[in-house]
C-alpha cells in the first residue's frame, strides 16, 4: 500500500504564512483538503482578528502560544453586534465557535499569539461576513 503523508510543521508554516487582508492575520494551511482543514495563524502583539461570522459549520480553536481575549456576539440587522463579556484565553485553551456567532480574537500582549484552528475551507474563502468589531478601549 502506497500513501503519502500530508506532513507540515507549524513553526515553518507560520514563517511562510500569507496575510489574510479580510481579517488582518497571517494564516497557513497545515493539512486537510478543500472541505475541511487544519490552519495555523499568528496574531502580532496587541493586534486583533477582524470581527466576522460564518453561516455554516463550526470552528475549533487551540491557543498554542500567548494570551488573548475572545469576544463572541450576535449580529443585529442594523449592522451592530450584541457582544457578550470577553473570555481570557491562554496557551493550552481550546474553544468552539458555532455558525452565526460573531467572533473576534484580540492579542492582549506584546508577544505573538499563535493559534491553530479547524474549519471548512469556505470559512476562509466564501462563507465569511466581516462586521464592526469590539470598540477599542
Backbone bond lengths (Angstrom), bond angles and torsions (degrees), N, CA, C in turn:
res aa  C-N    CA-C-N  psi(-1)  N-CA   C-N-CA  omega(-1)  CA-C   N-CA-C  phi
1 X - - - 1.448 - - 1.529 108.84 -
2 X 1.310 117.37 123.33 1.459 122.10 177.53 1.511 109.48 -101.84
3 X 1.325 115.83 131.97 1.457 119.31 175.38 1.519 108.35 -145.44
4 X 1.302 115.55 153.84 1.450 121.79 177.42 1.512 107.63 -113.99
5 X 1.304 115.52 125.44 1.451 121.02 179.74 1.519 109.01 -83.13
6 X 1.330 116.66 126.47 1.461 122.51 177.18 1.524 107.45 -83.40
7 X 1.327 116.63 86.44 1.456 122.80 -173.27 1.524 110.40 -106.33
8 X 1.321 115.97 134.60 1.466 120.24 174.81 1.520 108.42 -143.04
9 X 1.327 115.49 164.69 1.453 122.68 -179.10 1.518 107.88 -120.82
10 X 1.331 117.70 125.83 1.458 121.47 -174.81 1.530 111.96 -59.55
11 X 1.331 117.93 -40.10 1.464 120.22 -178.66 1.527 111.18 -65.41
12 X 1.321 116.39 -42.22 1.463 120.01 177.66 1.531 111.12 -68.92
13 X 1.317 116.24 -40.22 1.466 120.38 -179.37 1.527 110.82 -62.52
14 X 1.335 117.19 -39.92 1.468 119.89 -179.19 1.525 111.96 -69.03
15 X 1.327 117.38 -28.87 1.471 120.11 176.03 1.527 110.78 -63.41
16 X 1.331 116.35 -31.83 1.464 121.95 -177.35 1.526 112.63 -105.27
17 X 1.326 117.42 8.55 1.469 121.12 -177.07 1.517 110.76 -60.53
18 X 1.309 114.35 139.92 1.465 120.83 -178.83 1.527 110.32 -95.52
19 X 1.328 116.32 143.48 1.471 119.37 178.00 1.532 110.85 -64.62
20 X 1.315 115.76 137.83 1.460 122.62 173.40 1.521 105.60 -108.61
21 X 1.324 116.48 93.66 1.454 122.29 -174.34 1.511 114.54 -60.64
22 X 1.321 117.96 -26.48 1.465 120.50 -177.26 1.522 111.87 -65.13
23 X 1.335 117.08 -35.96 1.463 119.78 -178.05 1.532 113.40 -124.27
24 X 1.337 117.77 4.04 1.451 121.40 169.75 1.513 117.93 74.75
25 X 1.331 118.05 33.08 1.465 120.44 176.68 1.523 109.42 -129.73
26 X 1.329 115.77 170.08 1.460 121.69 170.41 1.522 107.14 -100.95
27 X 1.322 116.66 133.00 1.461 120.59 -173.03 1.523 110.29 -136.73
28 X 1.329 115.42 146.14 1.457 121.02 178.25 1.521 109.15 -142.00
29 X 1.307 116.77 134.31 1.459 121.47 174.77 1.529 107.75 -76.19
30 X 1.318 116.77 127.77 1.456 121.46 178.89 1.520 111.71 -90.30
31 X 1.335 116.03 -47.52 1.462 120.77 -179.66 1.524 108.30 -165.03
32 X 1.297 116.79 160.77 1.459 121.33 178.57 1.512 110.90 131.58
33 X 1.319 114.82 -160.39 1.456 119.92 -178.41 1.531 109.43 -138.44
34 X 1.343 116.49 -164.77 1.467 120.47 -178.62 1.526 112.97 -74.55
35 X 1.320 117.52 -9.70 1.464 120.59 179.84 1.528 110.49 -92.93
36 X 1.335 116.54 -52.11 1.468 120.77 179.72 1.524 108.29 -145.39
37 X 1.329 115.50 144.51 1.461 119.30 -178.24 1.523 110.81 -147.68
38 X 1.318 113.88 167.03 1.455 125.18 178.52 1.523 106.02 -107.26
39 X 1.330 117.29 123.44 1.459 122.85 -175.28 1.520 110.75 -120.82
40 X 1.326 115.81 156.16 1.463 122.72 172.04 1.519 107.60 -121.35
41 X 1.324 115.13 145.23 1.461 119.63 178.04 1.518 109.67 -141.81
42 X 1.323 115.24 146.23 1.447 121.97 174.59 1.516 109.63 -116.04
43 X 1.314 116.23 132.34 1.467 121.53 178.15 1.523 106.39 -118.27
44 X 1.320 116.63 117.36 1.456 120.91 -178.20 1.528 111.50 -63.92
45 X 1.324 115.10 163.21 1.459 122.18 -177.77 1.514 113.05 -52.81
46 X 1.316 115.48 131.21 1.463 124.85 178.39 1.529 113.73 59.72
47 X 1.325 118.04 19.58 1.465 122.14 176.66 1.521 108.91 -100.62
48 X 1.331 115.89 173.88 1.457 121.01 -175.58 1.522 111.03 -140.96
49 X 1.328 114.42 152.50 1.462 121.41 168.41 1.520 105.65 -78.95
50 X 1.301 118.04 133.75 1.454 120.51 177.04 1.519 111.08 -59.86
51 X 1.322 116.84 139.45 1.464 121.36 -179.72 1.531 109.70 -63.92
52 X 1.317 115.72 134.26 1.465 120.09 -179.01 1.520 109.56 -161.99
53 X 1.339 114.93 170.62 1.467 120.25 174.15 1.515 109.42 -147.34
54 X 1.333 114.81 167.60 1.462 122.99 -179.06 1.520 108.34 -125.46
55 X 1.306 116.97 144.33 1.463 121.29 -178.10 1.524 113.62 -79.84
56 X 1.331 117.04 -25.69 1.461 120.34 -176.95 1.521 110.45 -135.23
57 X 1.310 116.56 149.57 1.453 122.05 172.78 1.524 113.94 81.70
58 X 1.322 114.28 172.08 1.456 121.18 179.25 1.529 109.44 -117.01
59 X 1.329 115.16 166.16 1.452 122.16 171.39 1.529 107.57 -125.80
60 X 1.323 115.80 133.91 1.456 122.57 177.97 1.520 107.80 -108.84
61 X 1.320 117.23 125.51 1.465 122.32 -175.85 1.518 111.76 -115.69
62 X 1.328 115.70 148.08 1.469 124.17 172.08 1.530 106.69 -136.14
63 X 1.327 116.19 126.06 1.459 120.97 174.62 1.528 107.06 -83.70
64 X 1.317 116.63 119.73 1.454 121.86 -177.97 1.522 111.09 -91.76
65 X 1.335 115.55 -42.95 1.462 120.32 -175.83 1.520 108.87 -151.51
66 X 1.326 116.51 139.27 1.455 121.15 176.43 1.512 113.11 100.15
67 X 1.332 114.51 -173.54 1.463 121.92 179.29 1.515 109.06 -137.05
68 X 1.316 114.84 153.44 1.453 119.25 179.39 1.507 111.55 -163.41
69 X 1.306 114.70 -175.13 1.458 122.33 175.39 1.520 107.86 -127.22
70 X 1.338 115.99 128.10 1.459 120.42 175.83 1.521 107.67 -100.31
71 X 1.303 114.74 128.68 1.461 122.78 177.34 1.515 107.46 -109.32
72 X 1.325 116.75 131.80 1.459 123.59 178.07 1.525 107.08 -123.41
73 X 1.331 116.59 140.16 1.453 119.71 179.57 1.514 111.95 -154.47
74 X 1.325 114.29 178.25 1.464 122.01 178.51 1.517 108.79 -115.50
75 X 1.340 117.06 130.15 1.468 118.74 178.36 1.522 110.80 -71.07
76 X 1.337 116.01 143.70 1.466 121.32 176.53 1.518 109.16 -108.60
77 X 1.310 116.10 161.95 1.464 121.10 -178.37 1.527 112.71 -66.82
78 X 1.349 117.99 -20.99 1.466 120.54 -179.84 1.531 112.25 -87.65
79 X 1.350 117.29 7.07 1.456 121.16 178.54 1.516 114.32 90.29
80 X 1.316 117.33 -8.77 1.462 121.10 177.69 1.532 109.04 -85.87
81 X 1.325 116.34 173.80 1.462 121.99 -179.35 1.520 108.66 -128.29
82 X 1.322 117.08 135.20 1.464 122.27 171.48 1.522 106.96 -88.80
83 X 1.343 116.17 101.72 1.456 122.01 -176.21 1.512 111.95 -85.80
84 X 1.322 116.86 140.99 1.461 122.99 170.06 1.525 107.64 -86.77
85 X 1.321 116.41 172.22 1.461 120.23 176.41 1.533 109.28 -62.80
86 X 1.332 118.17 138.22 1.469 119.66 179.40 1.526 110.92 -67.90
87 X 1.318 114.85 156.22 1.459 121.86 177.46 1.524 107.58 -119.16
88 X 1.334 116.21 127.92 1.461 120.78 177.08 1.520 108.21 -73.26
89 X 1.347 116.59 135.16 1.456 122.28 177.30 1.522 108.68 -124.90
90 X 1.324 115.00 143.95 1.461 122.10 -179.05 1.526 108.90 -133.53
91 X 1.332 115.40 168.38 1.458 120.96 179.25 1.527 110.07 -50.38
92 X 1.326 115.21 130.61 1.464 121.57 -179.08 1.512 113.87 102.37
93 X 1.342 117.60 -19.61 1.473 120.53 -179.00 1.525 111.41 -74.67
94 X 1.330 115.06 145.14 1.470 123.22 175.07 1.519 108.21 -126.17
95 X 1.340 116.22 147.65 1.454 119.70 175.09 1.521 109.62 -157.02
96 X 1.336 115.24 163.77 1.459 122.78 -178.89 1.518 109.52 -119.59
97 X 1.322 115.62 136.83 1.460 122.51 172.78 1.526 106.29 -111.82
98 X 1.340 116.46 127.69 1.465 120.36 -176.65 1.525 111.33 -96.31
99 X 1.308 115.40 166.75 1.463 121.88 179.57 1.529 110.06 -56.04
100 X 1.308 116.44 136.60 1.461 121.86 177.06 1.514 114.77 85.86
101 X 1.342 118.51 -9.96 1.464 120.89 178.67 1.529 109.91 -85.09
102 X 1.328 115.65 122.69 1.451 119.55 172.75 1.524 106.29 -70.36
103 X 1.327 116.10 136.48 1.453 119.35 178.60 1.526 110.59 -138.06
104 X 1.322 113.86 144.65 1.456 121.25 177.87 1.525 107.59 -147.61
105 X 1.315 115.67 123.80 1.460 122.12 179.09 1.517 108.16 -106.48
106 X 1.334 116.27 127.14 1.462 121.53 -178.36 1.519 108.62 -117.44
107 X 1.327 116.11 127.97 1.457 121.37 175.46 1.521 107.44 -74.01
108 X 1.328 117.10 120.75 1.461 121.08 -174.94 1.529 113.12 -97.38
109 X 1.331 116.69 10.95 1.462 119.39 179.46 1.529 109.97 -133.22
110 X 1.318 115.24 174.01 1.457 120.98 177.93 1.517 112.77 -82.82
111 X 1.334 117.35 -6.56 1.463 121.61 178.92 1.519 110.56 -94.09
112 X 1.312 115.95 161.01 1.460 119.99 179.30 1.530 110.84 -65.62
113 X 1.317 115.86 140.46 1.460 123.58 172.89 1.524 106.19 -102.68
114 X 1.319 116.37 121.51 1.464 120.94 -179.40 1.520 108.65 -112.25
115 X 1.330 115.06 128.37 1.458 121.29 179.36 1.524 109.75 -128.37
116 X 1.315 115.50 155.22 1.455 121.48 166.30 1.520 106.51 -123.17
117 X 1.319 115.56 148.31 1.461 119.54 179.29 1.507 110.94 -149.93
118 X 1.318 114.59 152.97 1.455 123.23 177.91 1.516 107.11 -114.43
119 X 1.332 116.02 131.29 1.465 120.26 177.99 1.519 109.45 -162.65
120 X 1.329 115.80 166.43 1.468 119.09 172.55 1.527 109.50 -65.81
121 X 1.319 116.20 148.57 1.469 120.39 176.66 1.527 110.85 -55.88
122 X 1.324 117.52 -31.90 1.470 120.61 -179.07 1.523 112.20 -58.99
123 X 1.345 118.01 -25.02 1.463 120.46 -179.52 1.524 112.88 -67.65
124 X 1.320 117.27 -22.42 1.458 118.68 177.11 1.530 111.80 -109.49
125 X 1.324 115.42 8.30 1.465 118.40 179.86 1.533 111.63 -127.46
126 X 1.322 117.94 -75.55 1.464 120.38 -170.15 1.524 115.79 -106.21
127 X 1.326 118.53 -21.32 1.470 121.61 -176.48 1.528 109.86 -108.74
128 X 1.327 115.81 70.69 1.456 120.10 179.66 1.523 108.22 -150.25
129 X 1.319 115.13 119.16 1.455 121.02 177.25 1.523 108.23 -111.04
130 X 1.335 116.85 115.76 1.454 122.39 179.63 1.528 108.68 -85.55
131 X 1.321 116.66 134.08 1.465 122.89 -177.96 1.520 109.41 -129.70
132 X 1.322 115.57 174.62 1.450 122.24 177.76 1.530 109.65 -64.81
133 X 1.327 116.26 130.11 1.457 121.07 -177.40 1.509 113.91 -82.17
134 X 1.331 114.66 -179.86 1.452 120.62 178.31 1.533 108.37 -63.66
135 X 1.319 117.15 146.11 1.462 120.40 -179.43 1.530 111.15 -62.68
136 X 1.318 116.33 142.93 1.461 120.91 175.02 1.513 108.69 -71.60
137 X 1.310 115.88 142.33 1.465 119.96 -179.24 1.505 110.71 -86.64
